[in-house]
Amino acid sequence: MKEKKEKVEGRSLLEHVPEDFFDSFRTMGELNSFMDGLFKRGIEKMLEAELSDHLGYTKYASEGKGSGNSRNGKGRKLLKSQNGQVVLEVPRDRNSTFEPIVLPKRQGVVDKIESIVISLYARGMSVEDISAQIKDIYGVSISPSSISNITDQVLGDVDEWQKRPLDTTYLIVWLDGISIKVRSNGKIVNKSVYLVIGLNTLGRKEVLGMWMHETESASFWMNVLNDLKMRGVQDVLIACSDNLKGLTQAIKAIFPQTVTQLCIVHQIRNTVRYIASKDKKPFMKDLKTVYNAVNEQIAQEQFNILESKWGDKYPYAMKSWITNWNELTSFLKYPLELRRIIYTTNIIENLNRNIRKFTKNKTMFPDDDALRKAVYLALKEATFKWTNVIVNWPLIANQFSILFPDRANLSFVSLDMKT
């Protein structure tokens, strides 16, 4: 019977409140006092649930007999609320091993709840889902608007992160975008979030920033690259991207010494779209001799053979290769280890896929700020383990030192095998 009573008390306190209930409060003080009571009751129920989980059995349950630990009364803790101070009764265990998650020792509950909310938001849960999850687990209600207010604190972190100083030199940068639906001026539109990953002179990857825009253009990319320059970037040795509109021209304008490399994988996919199904297999066999060539000269010879064989039948498939030949074959100038990381934008595409994992539950974002919060938190989750140097770093670092002796700016420490 006591177990049943405990379950009933765990219901939402407002679940069966009549619509005119709040009319009975004559002053704001009376209403605030009532709301503090709700806050106190909710937190105490969360603490009771945590203690049950810690002990492994619910209150009054027979499983607790002989378990080696049991409930041992309650202590009191003074906690600041929005309207003043609330005295909470904190349950204790006999072995003194219970340390509440929601109300850690020497820490207020609000900070911890905010941390939980932000963590769930970062993993792609909507504000409605977060509200329901906390209510289901702890029996306390947090409104979607309150959750939005909590996550809005992240915007300050986003601004600080986006404006942080960068290194003077990046060996490689990868540039790409991800399209996400967002409400703008009463309409649902596709906005692209453009990301830049940099390989620094210590051999580690880092996301340099994110920018939102509806359309691509040379002027947009110039703004992005100017932003990098204003934050301290003086030189980029190699830039890798898909054939994004206006990007190559913008790179040449802002960083004229930078080598540009277009993604071969994207180029192949786009080319095959214009080839009939019956010709795809023999065409791809011939095309493979181009991008797998030992050097640029042999690649040019193989492409000439490819064009003479297929050019009349598929001129449009050949056109893009001819137009972008220099940017498509830049990687052939470099050693194999370096080729493998610059011929494709897989590094940044993998990051985009991870962002999709965290944002896929949101079919549409209500505004730009909501999108910025979600992508920033997803980036933090996705790059949490970016602590090691890239594969073959000592060898790649030496290659950069030889290929770009006056620009690589590699230190002795960065070449250490233990880095």
N, C-alpha and C positions, 0 to 999 in steps of 0.2 A: 504493500500500500504506500509505503514511504517512497519507493522508487517511482511510483506513478505520480506522486505529488511533485517530485523533483522534475519530472518531464514536463508537467503542466506549467511550472514556474519558468521554464525555459522559453515560453512563447514570447513573441513580440508584444511589448506592453501596449502598443497602439493598435493592435490587430482588431479589437472589437470596440474601439472608442467611438461614441456617437458623434455625429457631425457637429452638434452644438456644444460639445464637451468644453472646448476652450472658451466659450462665452462665460463660463463660471468664474474665470479669473478676472479680478477687478483691477489689478495693477500689473505692470511689467515685472515687478519684483516677485509676485506670486507665481507668474509663469516661469520666470528664471529658476525659482526654487523647485518647481515641478520638473523642469528639464534637467536640473542637476541631479534630482532623484533618479530620473531615467538613466542618466550617464553613470551614476554610482551603481545602480542595479545591473546595467549591462556589463560594466567592467568586472564586477564581482562574479557574475555568471561566467564570463570568459575565464577568470582565474580558477573557478571551481572546475570547469571543463579541462583546463590545462593540468590541474592536480590529478584529476581522474586518469588522464592520459599518462602522467608521470608514474602513478602508482600501478596502473594496469587494471584497475577495477573502479566501478562507480561507487558512490556513497551508499553505505548500508549493504553492499553486495557481499554475498557469502565468500566470494573468491578472496576477499581481503584477510580472512582468518589464516594466521600462520604465514603470511606473505613476507614478514620481516620488516615491513614498513606500513605505516598507517597515518591517518589524519591526526593532527595534534593541535586542534583549536585554531585560533586566528590571531593575527597581529594587526596593528593599525598603521596606516600610512596616509599622510596628508598630501593631497595632490591638487595642483592648480587646475581649475577648469576655466572655460571661457568667461564664466560669470563670477568666479571667486575661487574658493577652496572647498574641496570635498574630502571627507574622511572615508577612506576605503578600508574594508576588512579583508585582509590578505590571508588566505588559508596557509597553514604550515603542515609539514610532515614530521614524523617523530625522528627520522634520521637527519633532518635538516639538509636534505639534498635537493629539495624543490627550489628551482630558480625560474620564476615565471618569464615567459617570452614576451607576453604583452605588457608586463610591468616589471622590467628588470630592476634589480637592486640599484639604488642611486640613479635611477633614470625615470623620467615621466612617461606616462602611457602615450601621450599624444605623438611624441617623436617616433615611437615604435610602430604605432598604427600607420603613420604617414609612410614609414619605410616599407611596411607590408603592402600598402596600397600602391606605391610607386613600383615595387617589385612585380606585382601582379599586372600592372599597367604595361610595364616593360615587356612582359611576356605575351602581349597582344590581347589581353582581356579587355572588354569594353567596360565603361563605368557601371553600366547596369549589371553586368556579370560579376564585377568585383563586389558591388553592393550586396548582391544575392549570396555570393560565396562567403563573405564575412558574417552575414546574418545566419546562414545555414550552419557554419562551424561554431560561431561564438554566441549566437543568439542576440547580437546587438545590431542595430540599424545605422547605416551610414548612407546618407542620401547621395544620388549620383552627382548633384551639384557640389556637395562637400568633397567628393572624390575629385571632381574637376578642379576645385580650388586647391586641393593638395598637390595634384600633378602640375598645376600651373607654376609651382615653385621651381619646376625643372627648367622653365624658360630662361631663368637667370643663369643657370648652368650652361644652357645652350649658347646664350650670347657670349658668355665668358670663354667657352670652348672655341666658338667660331672666331673670336678675336685674338686668341692666344698667339704669341710669337712663334714663328717656325724657324727651322734650320736655314742656313744660307744656301746649302747645296743639297739637292736630292739626285741620287744616281738614276732612278727611274720613277716616273709617275704613271699611274693607270687612271684613265678617266672614263666614266660611263654614267648612265642615268637609269632610274627606275620610275615607271609611270604609276601613279596612284590617284584614285578618284577623291575629289574634295569639293565641298560646296563653296561656291564663290558668286557673290552678287545674286543670290537666289537661284543659281543654276548649279548642276553637278557637272564638273569639268575634269578632264584628265590633266594633272599637273605632274611634271617630271621633277624628281629630286636627283640632282646631279652630285656625284661623289668623286673625290680625288684621293687616291691612295699613293703615298710616297714611300720609296725605299731610301732610308737615310744612310749616312756614311758609316753607321755602326752595323748595317746589315739587317735592320729591323723595319717592318712595315708599320705605317701609321696612317690613319685617316686624317687628311689635312683639312677637310671641311665639307659642308654640304650647302647646296644652293637650290632654290626652287624657282621654276619658270615654266610658263605654258608652252613657249615655242623656243626652238633653237635658232641661233643666228651667230654670225661672227662677232657682233657687238656684245651679245650675252656672254660668249666665251671670253672675250677680252675683259669683261668685268670680273669674271671668275679668276683669270690669270693675274689681273691687276691686283685683286684682293690678296692673292698669294704673295705677290711682290711687295705690297705694302706691309705685309706681316713678316717680311724678312728674307723671303726666298730670292736669291740673286742668280741662281743657275740651276737648270734642269738638264741633265745629260741626255736622257732618252724619254720620250713621251709615247705611251701606247694607248690606243683607243680604237673604237669602232669608227666607221667613216661618218662621224657626227658632223652635222652641217656647220660649216664655218670654223671648225675647231683648228684644222691645220693652219689656216691663214692667221688665226688669232695667236697660235703658238709662235709662229714665225715673227709676228709683230711684237710680241712681248719678250720672248726668249729666242732671239734669232739664231743662236748657236745650237739649239736643241734639235736632236735627231728625232724625227717623227716616224712611228711605225704603226700601220693599220693592222687590225686583227685579221690574220689569215683565215681563222675559223669562220668568222662572220663573212668574209669575202667569198669563201667556198660555198657557204650556204646560200648567199645571194645569187651566186653564179648558177648553181644547180637549178634554181627556180625557173630559169629560162631554157632549160634543156629538156627535150622530150624524154619520157620514161624509157623508151627503147634504146636511147643513146646515152643514158646516164652512166652506165657501167664502163663502156669504152672511153667516154669523155673523161671520167674521173681518173682512169688509169693514165691517160695522157697528161692531165692537169697535175697529177701527183709528181711527175718528173720535173715540173716547174718549181713548186714550193719545197721539194726535197733536194733541190740541186746543191752541189757542193759550194758554189759561189754564185755571185750575181751574173757573171758572164755566161756561165753554163745555163743558168735560169733563163736568161734572155734568148739563148739559142733554142732551148726547149720550148719557150713560149712562141717563138717564130714558127716552129714546127706545128705546135698546137693551133695557131691562128691559120696557117695555110690549110690545115686539115678540116677545121670546124668553123672558120671565120665567116665563110659565105652563108653557111646554114644558120649560124647563131651569132650574128654580128653584135647584138646587144650584150650578150654574155662576155664578149671580148672587150667591149668598150670600157667597162669599169677598170679592167686590168691595165689597159693602155693608159687611161687617164691618170690612174693612181700608182703607176708602176714604181716610181721612186720610193713612195711611202710603204708600198707592199713588200718591197725587197730589201729594206734597210737592214733587217735582221741577218741577212746573208753575209754581211761584212764582219760578223762577230763569231767568236768561238761557240762551240756547241752548248756549253753550260749557260752562256748568256742568251743564246738563241731561244732556249726552252722557256725562258721567263719573259721574253719580250715579243714573241711572235703572236701571242694571243692575250686577250683580256680576261682570261679565266680567273685570275686573282680577284678582280673587282666583281666579276659575275658571281663568284661564290659568295661574296659579301652581300650582293643583292638578293641572292636566294635566301640567305639567313634573315635578311630584313623582311622578306616575304613571309617567312615562317611566323614572325612576330606580329605582322600587320594583316595577315590573311583573314582574320576573324572580323576585321572592320571593313565592311563593304564600301564605306564612304566616310570621310572625315568631315566634321561640321565646319571647320575653318582651317586656315593655314597654321595657326598656332598648335592646334591639336595634331596636325600632321608633323610639325617640327618636333613636338614632344615625343611622339611615337617613334619616329625614325631615329632621333638621338638616343633614346633609351635602347632601341633595338641595336644600334651601333655599339653601345657600351656592352651589351650582352654578347654580341657576335665577336667583338675584338678583345674580350676579356683575357683570352689565352695567347694573345699576340705578344709574347715575351721573349721568344727565342729568335735567333737569327735565321735567315732563310737557308734552305738546303744548299750545300756546296759554297757557303759564304766565303771561306778563306780563298778558295780558288777564284770565285767571281770577283772578290775584292782585288786580288792581284791582277786580274784581267782589266778591271777598270783603271787601276793605277798605270798600266802599260798603255791602254788605249786613250786615256784622258789624263796624261801626266800633270798638266797644269790646272786641271779643273776638278778632279775627283776629291781632293782634300781628305784623303783617307789617313787616319792616324795609325800608329803602330798598334795601339790597343785594339782597334777595330779588326785587325788581321789576326788577333790571337785566336787559336783554336778553341780556347775555353770561353770565349765571349758568348 
